[in-house]
Amino acid sequence: MMMLPTFTTLGDGETTVLMLHGIGGGHLAFAPQVETLGEVGYRAVAWDMPGYGYSAPIEPYTFKGLAQSCVNLIDALQCESVVLLGHSMGGMVAQEVIARRPDKVNKLILCGTSAAFGKRNDGRNAEVWARQFIAQRTAPLDAGQSMADMAAKLVPQMVGPGSLPEGVRLAEQCMARVPAATYRRALDCLVTFDRQAALAQIGVPTLLVGGEFDRVAAPSVMKQMAQAIPNARYVEMAGVGHLMNLEAPDEFDRILLDFLRERPPKLRPDLH
């Protein structure tokens, strides 16, 4: 029997917006967006990635498997296609989904993410760098700290000077709830990601949202991504860092709704 990931949902609009959280997240990481979208007539869905919340983990823990879990959820929601919104690692899962099943996505929103993990242009070996990254991120756990200890230290380093304190607290709560075993597996998965070659094939309207102070997915990296995707544009949020949708939820929601309400340009018959 196929195990579906668990999710939270609000609203019953015709357009389904499916939100995919990052490595330190969970469905609660999109609480403000679920509420806003549900209230204004969308069907808002935020999943718990496999291994998060009550979602069963998958074996092996790969982007291929995560993308398949996402497609299974889209099918279970009984909608032909969704607006897919991915943050950080969730943005990578979103890229994997659209690369494998472009028919399932009608609009794409990528926040604080990149098209490949750890592509080094300073001559350092990417594999060595990936191992160092994992070791650095898991060191506190290896030393006996809890995910809550880690969240209290890491989250404040990820945000910008203009962040909303309540949003930062919610981000810490989300990360504190991630099972340590899942976090380790997600890190191992994260460093394998590379969909740079697939960007040019993305055929739907795409919005990239960056945070001015994001040190995880630098604005410069996201601008380059936007240039590689045919029908994409990049929006930068001032004063915030990596957790933009929680740091400045009102502004984020406004950017999101503007993009959702845009109609694809109609070709005028007299232009043929």
N, C-alpha and C positions, 0 to 999 in steps of 0.2 A: 504494500500500500504506500502511495506517495504521501510523504509528510509535508503539509503546507506550512510555510513560515507563519507565525502569528503576526497580527497587525492591529492597529487601531484605526477606526474610520468615523468620519462625521460628514453629514450632508448627503444629499441624494441627487445632485445635479447630473446632467448628461455627460459632462467632462470629468474624467477621473484623473486626479493628480496623485501619482505614486511617489512617495519620498523615501529615499535611501540614505540612512545615516552613516557617519564615519566610524572609525575603529574604536573610538572611546564613547560611542553613542548608544542609541536605542530608540524605540519609537518616540519616547518622551522628548528627545532632542528636537523634535518638530512640533512640540505642543502649541506654540504660538501660531504656527502656520496652519495646522490642522483646524484650529479654532477659526482663524480668519477666513480660510478658504471655504469651510463648511457653512459659515454664516452668510457668505455672499453668493452661494449658489453652485459651488463646485462639490464634487464628491472627493473628499480628502482622505488619503490612505497613507499611513506611515508604518512601515514594517519593522519587525525585529529581524535583523539579518540572522541566518542560521548560526546557532550557538549563543545568540543574545536573547534576553528576556525568556519567554517560554518556547522559542523556536528551537527545534531539535538541531544539533550540529550536523554537518554533512561530512562524508568521508569519501574521497580525500577533500581537504579544504582548499579549493582552487577557485580562480575566477570563473572558469567554465562551469563549475558546480553552483557557484553563487548566482551566476547569470541564469542558469536553468531554474533555480529556485524562484527567481524573480519572474521568469516567464510563466512558471506554473501558477504563481500568485495572480498574474495578470489574467490568465485563462480562468482561474477560479472566480475572479471578480466579474467575469462574464462581460468584459468589454473588449472590443476588437483591438483597440490600441489606447495607450495612455499618454498623458504628459508625464515624462520621467524627470524627477529632480533628484540629483545626487550630490551629496556633500562629502568632500575629501575621499576616503576609500569608497564611499557610496557613489561618488562621481566616477570612479574607476569601474565599479560594477555596472553603472549606467552605460558607460562606453562599451563595455563588454556585451551588454544586452543588445544595444543598437547595432553593433558589429555582427552579431550572430543572428538577430531577429529584427531587422529594420522595420518589418511590417507591424511590430507590436508598439512602436513609438511614433507619436505624431508631433510632439514638440519635446525639446530637450533643454534642461537647465543644469549647468555644471557649476558648482560652487566650491571654491577653495580646493581645487583638485589639479591633477596634471595627467598628461597622456602616457607617461612612463615614470616608473620609480627610479630615482637615483641615477639618471643619466649624467655622468660626470664629463665636464669638458675641461677639467683641470688636470687631466692625465692620470688621475687615480683610478685604479681598477674598480669598476662598478660592483663586482662581487665582494671584494674586500670591504668596500664602503657599506654594502648592504649588511654584511655580517656585523660590522661595527655598529651600524644603526640598530640592529636587533639587540645586540649585546647591551648597548646603552639604554634602550627602552626596557629591557627585561631585568637589568641589574638590580633595581629596587626590589623586584619580586624575588629574585634569587637571594637577596639579603634579608628576606623575611618580611618585607613591607606588604601591606594590603593594597588592593586597587584604590581604596579610599585614600590611603596615604599618598599614593601616586597622583591621584586626581587633584588633591589639595596643592601639590607642588607643580604639576604640569599645566593644568588649566590656566592659572594666572599668567603663565609664560606665553600662552597662545593668544591672548586677547590684546586689543588695542586700548589706548588711553581713553577712548570715548565709550567704552562698553558699559552696558546697563548691569549694575550689581546683581539684580535678580536673575538675569540671564546667565551670568557667570556661575552663580550658585546652582542653577539647574544643570548646567554643563558638568559641574563637579559631581552632582548627584548621579547623572547618567553614567559617567565614567566609573564612579565608585561601584555601580551595580554590575559592571561587566565581569563575567567570570574570568579569573586569571588564565585558566587553560584556553579559553576562547581568544583572549587578547594575544596570547603567545602564538596561536595558530594563525590568527588574522595578520600578525606581523610577518610571519613566514610567507604568507600568501601575498601580502602587500608588495614585498620587494621583487616579486616575479613579474609585476605588471609592465606591459609595453604595448600600447595600441597607437603609437605615433603614426604608423603607416595607414591606419584606418580613418584618421580624421578627415581626409579628403573625400571619403565615401559617405560621410554623414549627410543625409539628404533632407533633413527636416529643419525648420527654424530653430536656432540654438542660441541660448543666452548664457554667457559666462559671467559669473559674479565673483569679484575679487575683493579682498579687504586690504586697505592701504598698508596696514601693519602686519599682514600675514607673512610669517617666516616659514611656514610649512609649505604653502603653495604660493610662491612669490607672484605679485602682480605681473612682473615681466614675463614669467612663464605662461600665465594665463592669457596675456595679450598675444603671445606667439601662437598659442592654441587657437584663439579666436581667428587669427589670420589664416590658419591652416584648414578651417572648416568653412565650406562654401557659403552657407547662409547664416553666419554667426555674428554676434556683436558682443562686446565686452563692456561691462559696467563696473566701476570701482566704487566701493563704499568707503567714505572718509572716516578716519578715527577708530576703525575697528580692525581686528585681526582675523584669525582663522575661523572663529566660531560666529561668523557674521549674522546668521539668522537668529541667534540668541543674544548677541551683543547689541544689536540694533533692530529688534523685530519689526517695529513699525515701518522703518525705512525699507527693510528687506521685503516686507509684505507688499509695500507700494510698488517696488520694482517688479516683483513677481506678478502682481495683478495686472500691471501695465502690459507686460509681455503676454500673459494669458489672454488678454482681451483683444490683442492685435489679430486682425483678419489677414490671412495670406493675401498678397496683392493679386487682384483679378486682372487678367490680361484683357486689354480693351480690343474688341474685334477689329477696330479700324487700324490697329498697329500691325496687323498681319500682312 
